[in-house]
Amino acid sequence: MDRFQNTGQPDWDWWGKLWPTPGATLRDLGIEAGLSVAEVGCGSGYFALPAARIVEPAPVYAVDLDEALLDELGSLAERQAVENVVSVHGDARDLTELLPDPVDALVVANTFHGVDDRAAFVAEAFDAIAPGGSLIVVNWHDRPREATTVGGEPRGPPTELRMPPEETEGAVSRAAAFELDRRIDLPPYHYALVFRR
């Protein structure tokens, strides 16, 4: 179970500089009350926790390989009285085995660039999403890393791993029968593609 390339968990301080209102971002991406959600590479829950508040009482399955980050997520959820986050320790390439049921929305934030076998991952994601559900991919724009600074320092994956929206769309659409629903710009450095199953 090797981690996806360059998908480590940054601290919340600089996440907050990129997405000061993660709940509003999630709503813009189509997360709404009553949807079941899974987040791949959830880390310590910067998106999973606000997603859980939006969709409650529906579950948010927070999937990660790092048990320490999932423990941190559990502690944060307990402190914030968020009861519908379900930590899932395991490899995102085995989603259909990890999740008890297909979900309405699968969020892949800042990890798609590092997936080694994207076609296999997308096919697995397709099977893990309920008919009519969505795959939401949030990616860094394909700008030089030195041009994407947070707090005065270059951030994000190496330049050579970054994917333009068209490349991300192609990787998804070639691997499974997803249809692109919309593209959303997420200033200053990201975009999201929302696909329908």
ROMAR-944377 format. One record per residue (C-alpha): x, y, z; residue number from 1. Coordinates in steps of 0.05 Angstrom, whole numbers. Example, Ala and Ser with C-alpha at 12.3 -4.5 7.8 and 13.67 -1.06 7.14 Angstrom:
2
<site><px>246</px><py>-90</py><pz>156</pz><nr>1</nr></site>
<site><px>273</px><py>-21</py><pz>143</pz><nr>2</nr></site>
//
This chain:
197
<site><px>0</px><py>0</py><pz>0</pz><nr>1</nr></site>
<site><px>44</px><py>56</py><pz>-25</pz><nr>2</nr></site>
<site><px>19</px><py>127</py><pz>-17</pz><nr>3</nr></site>
<site><px>1</px><py>165</py><pz>-81</pz><nr>4</nr></site>
<site><px>59</px><py>209</py><pz>-104</pz><nr>5</nr></site>
<site><px>64</px><py>278</py><pz>-72</pz><nr>6</nr></site>
<site><px>-2</px><py>276</py><pz>-35</pz><nr>7</nr></site>
<site><px>21</px><py>290</py><pz>37</pz><nr>8</nr></site>
<site><px>-22</px><py>326</py><pz>86</pz><nr>9</nr></site>
<site><px>-5</px><py>401</py><pz>92</pz><nr>10</nr></site>
<site><px>-22</px><py>438</py><pz>156</pz><nr>11</nr></site>
<site><px>-90</px><py>469</py><pz>165</pz><nr>12</nr></site>
<site><px>-61</px><py>539</py><pz>168</pz><nr>13</nr></site>
<site><px>-42</px><py>541</py><pz>95</pz><nr>14</nr></site>
<site><px>-103</px><py>501</py><pz>73</pz><nr>15</nr></site>
<site><px>-142</px><py>558</py><pz>105</pz><nr>16</nr></site>
<site><px>-105</px><py>608</py><pz>62</pz><nr>17</nr></site>
<site><px>-126</px><py>570</py><pz>-1</pz><nr>18</nr></site>
<site><px>-196</px><py>552</py><pz>21</pz><nr>19</nr></site>
<site><px>-218</px><py>597</py><pz>79</pz><nr>20</nr></site>
<site><px>-289</px><py>570</py><pz>73</pz><nr>21</nr></site>
<site><px>-284</px><py>496</py><pz>56</pz><nr>22</nr></site>
<site><px>-359</px><py>484</py><pz>68</pz><nr>23</nr></site>
<site><px>-377</px><py>537</py><pz>16</pz><nr>24</nr></site>
<site><px>-327</px><py>506</py><pz>-33</pz><nr>25</nr></site>
<site><px>-359</px><py>438</py><pz>-23</pz><nr>26</nr></site>
<site><px>-429</px><py>466</py><pz>-34</pz><nr>27</nr></site>
<site><px>-404</px><py>498</py><pz>-99</pz><nr>28</nr></site>
<site><px>-380</px><py>429</py><pz>-120</pz><nr>29</nr></site>
<site><px>-450</px><py>399</py><pz>-108</pz><nr>30</nr></site>
<site><px>-445</px><py>371</py><pz>-38</pz><nr>31</nr></site>
<site><px>-513</px><py>380</py><pz>-6</pz><nr>32</nr></site>
<site><px>-556</px><py>354</py><pz>51</pz><nr>33</nr></site>
<site><px>-571</px><py>280</py><pz>51</pz><nr>34</nr></site>
<site><px>-517</px><py>257</py><pz>3</pz><nr>35</nr></site>
<site><px>-470</px><py>202</py><pz>24</pz><nr>36</nr></site>
<site><px>-398</px><py>222</py><pz>10</pz><nr>37</nr></site>
<site><px>-330</px><py>190</py><pz>8</pz><nr>38</nr></site>
<site><px>-266</px><py>230</py><pz>7</pz><nr>39</nr></site>
<site><px>-203</px><py>196</py><pz>-19</pz><nr>40</nr></site>
<site><px>-139</px><py>218</py><pz>16</pz><nr>41</nr></site>
<site><px>-178</px><py>256</py><pz>69</pz><nr>42</nr></site>
<site><px>-119</px><py>270</py><pz>114</pz><nr>43</nr></site>
<site><px>-141</px><py>300</py><pz>180</pz><nr>44</nr></site>
<site><px>-208</px><py>323</py><pz>153</pz><nr>45</nr></site>
<site><px>-203</px><py>393</py><pz>124</pz><nr>46</nr></site>
<site><px>-258</px><py>375</py><pz>75</pz><nr>47</nr></site>
<site><px>-288</px><py>313</py><pz>108</pz><nr>48</nr></site>
<site><px>-310</px><py>351</py><pz>171</pz><nr>49</nr></site>
<site><px>-347</px><py>407</py><pz>135</pz><nr>50</nr></site>
<site><px>-376</px><py>356</py><pz>86</pz><nr>51</nr></site>
<site><px>-404</px><py>318</py><pz>146</pz><nr>52</nr></site>
<site><px>-438</px><py>381</py><pz>172</pz><nr>53</nr></site>
<site><px>-470</px><py>393</py><pz>105</pz><nr>54</nr></site>
<site><px>-496</px><py>323</py><pz>92</pz><nr>55</nr></site>
<site><px>-514</px><py>300</py><pz>163</pz><nr>56</nr></site>
<site><px>-542</px><py>252</py><pz>182</pz><nr>57</nr></site>
<site><px>-516</px><py>218</py><pz>118</pz><nr>58</nr></site>
<site><px>-446</px><py>188</py><pz>125</pz><nr>59</nr></site>
<site><px>-380</px><py>216</py><pz>102</pz><nr>60</nr></site>
<site><px>-329</px><py>161</py><pz>92</pz><nr>61</nr></site>
<site><px>-260</px><py>190</py><pz>104</pz><nr>62</nr></site>
<site><px>-210</px><py>145</py><pz>68</pz><nr>63</nr></site>
<site><px>-135</px><py>148</py><pz>80</pz><nr>64</nr></site>
<site><px>-74</px><py>104</py><pz>87</pz><nr>65</nr></site>
<site><px>-45</px><py>144</py><pz>145</pz><nr>66</nr></site>
<site><px>-74</px><py>119</py><pz>211</pz><nr>67</nr></site>
<site><px>-44</px><py>177</py><pz>249</pz><nr>68</nr></site>
<site><px>-82</px><py>227</py><pz>206</pz><nr>69</nr></site>
<site><px>-146</px><py>187</py><pz>214</pz><nr>70</nr></site>
<site><px>-135</px><py>187</py><pz>290</pz><nr>71</nr></site>
<site><px>-128</px><py>263</py><pz>287</pz><nr>72</nr></site>
<site><px>-192</px><py>267</py><pz>245</pz><nr>73</nr></site>
<site><px>-228</px><py>225</py><pz>297</pz><nr>74</nr></site>
<site><px>-205</px><py>271</py><pz>353</pz><nr>75</nr></site>
<site><px>-227</px><py>333</py><pz>315</pz><nr>76</nr></site>
<site><px>-294</px><py>302</py><pz>299</pz><nr>77</nr></site>
<site><px>-305</px><py>285</py><pz>372</pz><nr>78</nr></site>
<site><px>-286</px><py>355</py><pz>395</pz><nr>79</nr></site>
<site><px>-331</px><py>386</py><pz>343</pz><nr>80</nr></site>
<site><px>-389</px><py>338</py><pz>358</pz><nr>81</nr></site>
<site><px>-389</px><py>313</py><pz>286</pz><nr>82</nr></site>
<site><px>-418</px><py>243</py><pz>290</pz><nr>83</nr></site>
<site><px>-427</px><py>222</py><pz>217</pz><nr>84</nr></site>
<site><px>-354</px><py>218</py><pz>196</pz><nr>85</nr></site>
<site><px>-332</px><py>146</py><pz>187</pz><nr>86</nr></site>
<site><px>-256</px><py>137</py><pz>185</pz><nr>87</nr></site>
<site><px>-235</px><py>84</py><pz>134</pz><nr>88</nr></site>
<site><px>-163</px><py>60</py><pz>137</pz><nr>89</nr></site>
<site><px>-143</px><py>30</py><pz>71</pz><nr>90</nr></site>
<site><px>-120</px><py>37</py><pz>0</pz><nr>91</nr></site>
<site><px>-164</px><py>81</py><pz>-44</pz><nr>92</nr></site>
<site><px>-151</px><py>32</py><pz>-101</pz><nr>93</nr></site>
<site><px>-197</px><py>-16</py><pz>-63</pz><nr>94</nr></site>
<site><px>-256</px><py>30</py><pz>-54</pz><nr>95</nr></site>
<site><px>-310</px><py>-21</py><pz>-69</pz><nr>96</nr></site>
<site><px>-282</px><py>-66</py><pz>-14</pz><nr>97</nr></site>
<site><px>-274</px><py>-9</py><pz>36</pz><nr>98</nr></site>
<site><px>-342</px><py>24</py><pz>29</pz><nr>99</nr></site>
<site><px>-405</px><py>-12</py><pz>54</pz><nr>100</nr></site>
<site><px>-448</px><py>17</py><pz>-2</pz><nr>101</nr></site>
<site><px>-439</px><py>60</py><pz>-64</pz><nr>102</nr></site>
<site><px>-437</px><py>134</py><pz>-47</pz><nr>103</nr></site>
<site><px>-472</px><py>194</py><pz>-78</pz><nr>104</nr></site>
<site><px>-408</px><py>234</py><pz>-84</pz><nr>105</nr></site>
<site><px>-335</px><py>216</py><pz>-85</pz><nr>106</nr></site>
<site><px>-286</px><py>272</py><pz>-73</pz><nr>107</nr></site>
<site><px>-214</px><py>267</py><pz>-96</pz><nr>108</nr></site>
<site><px>-180</px><py>331</py><pz>-73</pz><nr>109</nr></site>
<site><px>-107</px><py>344</py><pz>-88</pz><nr>110</nr></site>
<site><px>-89</px><py>272</py><pz>-98</pz><nr>111</nr></site>
<site><px>-108</px><py>254</py><pz>-170</pz><nr>112</nr></site>
<site><px>-41</px><py>280</py><pz>-196</pz><nr>113</nr></site>
<site><px>-5</px><py>228</py><pz>-155</pz><nr>114</nr></site>
<site><px>-46</px><py>166</py><pz>-173</pz><nr>115</nr></site>
<site><px>0</px><py>116</py><pz>-207</pz><nr>116</nr></site>
<site><px>-52</px><py>76</py><pz>-246</pz><nr>117</nr></site>
<site><px>-107</px><py>128</py><pz>-260</pz><nr>118</nr></site>
<site><px>-148</px><py>83</py><pz>-305</pz><nr>119</nr></site>
<site><px>-154</px><py>29</py><pz>-252</pz><nr>120</nr></site>
<site><px>-170</px><py>80</py><pz>-198</pz><nr>121</nr></site>
<site><px>-224</px><py>114</py><pz>-240</pz><nr>122</nr></site>
<site><px>-255</px><py>46</py><pz>-257</pz><nr>123</nr></site>
<site><px>-256</px><py>30</py><pz>-182</pz><nr>124</nr></site>
<site><px>-286</px><py>98</py><pz>-166</pz><nr>125</nr></site>
<site><px>-341</px><py>87</py><pz>-218</pz><nr>126</nr></site>
<site><px>-362</px><py>23</py><pz>-183</pz><nr>127</nr></site>
<site><px>-360</px><py>58</py><pz>-115</pz><nr>128</nr></site>
<site><px>-409</px><py>112</py><pz>-137</pz><nr>129</nr></site>
<site><px>-484</px><py>103</py><pz>-140</pz><nr>130</nr></site>
<site><px>-518</px><py>113</py><pz>-208</pz><nr>131</nr></site>
<site><px>-531</px><py>187</py><pz>-217</pz><nr>132</nr></site>
<site><px>-476</px><py>203</py><pz>-167</pz><nr>133</nr></site>
<site><px>-415</px><py>247</py><pz>-178</pz><nr>134</nr></site>
<site><px>-340</px><py>242</py><pz>-180</pz><nr>135</nr></site>
<site><px>-309</px><py>308</py><pz>-159</pz><nr>136</nr></site>
<site><px>-235</px><py>318</py><pz>-176</pz><nr>137</nr></site>
<site><px>-199</px><py>379</py><pz>-147</pz><nr>138</nr></site>
<site><px>-131</px><py>391</py><pz>-179</pz><nr>139</nr></site>
<site><px>-76</px><py>442</py><pz>-179</pz><nr>140</nr></site>
<site><px>-72</px><py>482</py><pz>-244</pz><nr>141</nr></site>
<site><px>-13</px><py>464</py><pz>-287</pz><nr>142</nr></site>
<site><px>29</px><py>524</py><pz>-268</pz><nr>143</nr></site>
<site><px>102</px><py>522</py><pz>-247</pz><nr>144</nr></site>
<site><px>107</px><py>504</py><pz>-174</pz><nr>145</nr></site>
<site><px>146</px><py>568</py><pz>-160</pz><nr>146</nr></site>
<site><px>85</px><py>608</py><pz>-183</pz><nr>147</nr></site>
<site><px>37</px><py>575</py><pz>-133</pz><nr>148</nr></site>
<site><px>59</px><py>605</py><pz>-67</pz><nr>149</nr></site>
<site><px>24</px><py>602</py><pz>0</pz><nr>150</nr></site>
<site><px>53</px><py>643</py><pz>56</pz><nr>151</nr></site>
<site><px>110</px><py>664</py><pz>11</pz><nr>152</nr></site>
<site><px>133</px><py>592</py><pz>-4</pz><nr>153</nr></site>
<site><px>122</px><py>549</py><pz>-66</pz><nr>154</nr></site>
<site><px>68</px><py>497</py><pz>-51</pz><nr>155</nr></site>
<site><px>34</px><py>439</py><pz>-85</pz><nr>156</nr></site>
<site><px>61</px><py>381</py><pz>-126</pz><nr>157</nr></site>
<site><px>122</px><py>385</py><pz>-171</pz><nr>158</nr></site>
<site><px>109</px><py>421</py><pz>-236</pz><nr>159</nr></site>
<site><px>116</px><py>358</py><pz>-277</pz><nr>160</nr></site>
<site><px>60</px><py>323</py><pz>-239</pz><nr>161</nr></site>
<site><px>8</px><py>378</py><pz>-250</pz><nr>162</nr></site>
<site><px>-48</px><py>364</py><pz>-298</pz><nr>163</nr></site>
<site><px>-88</px><py>414</py><pz>-341</pz><nr>164</nr></site>
<site><px>-163</px><py>405</py><pz>-337</pz><nr>165</nr></site>
<site><px>-165</px><py>373</py><pz>-406</pz><nr>166</nr></site>
<site><px>-115</px><py>320</py><pz>-385</pz><nr>167</nr></site>
<site><px>-155</px><py>305</py><pz>-322</pz><nr>168</nr></site>
<site><px>-220</px><py>301</py><pz>-361</pz><nr>169</nr></site>
<site><px>-188</px><py>254</py><pz>-412</pz><nr>170</nr></site>
<site><px>-159</px><py>208</py><pz>-358</pz><nr>171</nr></site>
<site><px>-228</px><py>201</py><pz>-326</pz><nr>172</nr></site>
<site><px>-270</px><py>195</py><pz>-389</pz><nr>173</nr></site>
<site><px>-225</px><py>143</py><pz>-421</pz><nr>174</nr></site>
<site><px>-227</px><py>98</py><pz>-359</pz><nr>175</nr></site>
<site><px>-301</px><py>95</py><pz>-344</pz><nr>176</nr></site>
<site><px>-369</px><py>119</py><pz>-368</pz><nr>177</nr></site>
<site><px>-368</px><py>185</py><pz>-331</pz><nr>178</nr></site>
<site><px>-395</px><py>247</py><pz>-364</pz><nr>179</nr></site>
<site><px>-366</px><py>315</py><pz>-349</pz><nr>180</nr></site>
<site><px>-420</px><py>357</py><pz>-316</pz><nr>181</nr></site>
<site><px>-381</px><py>421</py><pz>-303</pz><nr>182</nr></site>
<site><px>-314</px><py>453</py><pz>-291</pz><nr>183</nr></site>
<site><px>-306</px><py>502</py><pz>-233</pz><nr>184</nr></site>
<site><px>-248</px><py>549</py><pz>-223</pz><nr>185</nr></site>
<site><px>-223</px><py>550</py><pz>-151</pz><nr>186</nr></site>
<site><px>-177</px><py>611</py><pz>-144</pz><nr>187</nr></site>
<site><px>-121</px><py>621</py><pz>-134</pz><nr>188</nr></site>
<site><px>-90</px><py>556</py><pz>-157</pz><nr>189</nr></site>
<site><px>-141</px><py>501</py><pz>-167</pz><nr>190</nr></site>
<site><px>-197</px><py>477</py><pz>-210</pz><nr>191</nr></site>
<site><px>-250</px><py>423</py><pz>-201</pz><nr>192</nr></site>
<site><px>-283</px><py>376</py><pz>-250</pz><nr>193</nr></site>
<site><px>-350</px><py>346</py><pz>-231</pz><nr>194</nr></site>
<site><px>-368</px><py>282</py><pz>-268</pz><nr>195</nr></site>
<site><px>-435</px><py>246</py><pz>-268</pz><nr>196</nr></site>
<site><px>-440</px><py>171</py><pz>-265</pz><nr>197</nr></site>
//
